[in-house]
Amino acid sequence: MNFKEYIRVIEDFPQPGISFKDITTLLADGKVYSEVIRELAKRLEGQQIDLIAGPEARGFVIGAPLAVALGVGFVPIRKSGKLPSNTIEADYALEYGKDKLAMHDDAIKPGQKVLIADDLLATGGTIATSINLVKQLGGEVVGAAFLIELQELNGRDRLDGIDVISLVQY
């Protein structure tokens, strides 16, 4: 299936020069959304994964159903101040700004094998920060999975040799 056909591209959003890849049109089609999750799960067959971690908010949309499909747990990585218990945090740069990510300090046990999942790999800043948080808790990052990869931004280069799966490339 050509998933790119279901992704709306909006030019100059959220600022001039950005070509925003809007997945809401894909998510609205249940058959296509389900197929995205099935395809990612298929590509991850045979890998040992204990948990999937996904950064807020679109990482939840890809990571949580992927965790269900693989029969593993899901760990939300949230913006600072959004989690109710003790957390660890890390600063990161976005394509158009700065932010801070947080994870519960008991979300991952040392040695657990964690896959990071998100909708889009761009510069790699969010994912590199997510990897850092997982490693701080003693988790082993076994890969990263994305619906979309913006290849021209070279996000893979920031992920320290982590195996990357992406279904759609721009």
Buried (B, 14 or more C-beta within 10 A) or exposed (E): EEBBEBBEEEEEEEEEEEEBBEBEEBBEEEEBBEBBBBBBBEBBEEEEBBBBBBBBEBBBBBBBBBBBBBEBBBBBBBBEEEBEEEBBBBEBEEBEEEBEBBBBBEBBEEEBBBBBBBBBBBBBBBBBBBBBBBBBBEBBBBBBBBBBBBEEBEBBEBBEEBBBBBBBEB
